[in-house]
Every structure is written in C-alpha cells, then in structure tokens.
C-alpha cells in the first residue's frame, strides 16, 4: 500500500496507525517484519526522517538498504525512474524523499512495491503529519476541538500543507499565521473545505494567546529578494520566551525540525516545548506505517 499523500488515508486509517504507534511506544505491540527490507532513497538532505525510518525498520526486525545519491550511478547520468525501478528489486518497501513535487507519486506509479513519501518538494509529507497528529493527541489527549496555530512560512512548507488536511479531518480549529506573501495557497484550503467542515482563521501578525497547540516552521529567507526584509520578518516571527507570558499554561509547542533561529533556545527547557519528543515519536509512528504499507 503506497502512502504518498495524507489524502490517501481515511480517518479510520489514521486512527488505526496512531493507535498502533501508541501500542508500540508503550511496548504492547511489537511488529515483526523479519525478512522484509526497506530501501531509503533520499535525494535531498535529511536527519530525522531518514534515521527514524531506518530505526523503525530495525525495530520491526527488518533490514534496510540505504541509497546515497552522491555515490550512485546518478553521477553517471542514470535517471531518477531507472534508479527507482532498480532499487525496487532489492527491497520490499521504499521510502523516498525528492525535491520535486510529484516525484513520490511518479515512483509509486512505476513499480509494484509500496512507496512511502518522505517529502516531495513543497507538496506533501504524510508521515510527518502522522507524527504531528500523534504528538498532539499524546500531549492533549485529543485533536478535535483544539485551537491549533500554524506559524511561519505556510506557502512553501510541505509539512504544513499535509498537517492542515489532517487537522481538518479531525475537526481542529486552525489559525494560520504567516507573513504577507507567505500565506497558504487559498485554492488548497478551498479544496479541504469541500471535504471537511473546516474552521480556519488567517493572521499576518504573530499571535497565539488562545492556542492549545503552537506549531512553528521557519521563515525561508532564501525566498526573499531583499535580505534585510528577510531578516526583519524572521526576527518578527521568531518565538521568544517573553512572548509566551500570555500563552495558555498547558500550551504545547511543536516544530518539524531542524529549527534555526525561529524558536529562542531558552524555550527548549520549558515544559511547553515538545518538539524533541515529537521527533522521537517518529520511530513508533514509522514502525506502524511500515507495518501498514506491507500489510495491504
């Protein structure tokens, strides 16, 4: 079973994966996929996604093969799809990350092995959304009815695109906070509204006093023509410890990582900061995803 977009999953599918991940994390479930092999094909840099997929495979008693573009036949001119077709013969499931939108779907349509999208350009990152939903449910006990604020570059962040869909599916109230020009694409939000009853607000100024969950992603300064404007906006949207004085006591702060300067380092020590725990949740969630992909 391929997992290319969060839209490939029903609410029941997601709840099943989250429940399985919770049982795995608590030691009540131990997937045994002995004899199966995962191939990790990452055509752009990754720390958490790649390593947690590999860790998940090992904890599921799987083996894995790691494709490295810099030492592969891509250097000789081999095409992306020829690479995918070749590696598919060495593994039972492929985790693919690529900078071009649609690349994971192209791979899935070209082979008969399950493909899991580890991020395709600014498009989708479904397993990160599952980790995010798992982290929210774990931290708050539910997803529906929560006030979730997504703050940062919402135009180019694939994490946010996938997450908005998942939050809408579960009935969360979403506030989108971004600098002017970096708003999430309206047509994408309109598409979500056709599927779910979706409460969404928009702001161009940092504000999260009513948030139950604050999810932060970086401002991509490389998108700005003026470096001074990029610096100004980045500083304005950075989360500082003093900014949290009016926040809810039980707020949880999430971030897909890596974080650069969008969250003040002193916040790491606060009880609200859950982003490193969120990263660690990637292992049980991806264990459950691999089990799901190989059981269909």
Secondary structure by P-SEA (a helix, b strand, c coil): ccccccccccaaaaaaaaaaaaaaaaccbbbbbccbbbbbbbcccccaaaaaaaaaaaaacbbbbbbbcccccccccccaaaaaaaacccccbbbbbbcccaaaaaaaaccccbbbbccccccccaaaaaaaaaaaaaacccccccbbbbbccccccaaaaaaaaaaaaabbbbbbbbcccccccaaaaaaaaaccbbbbbbbcccccccccbbbbbcccccccccaaaaaaaaaaacccccccccccccbbbbbcccccccccccccccccccaaaaaaaaaaaaaaaaaaaaac
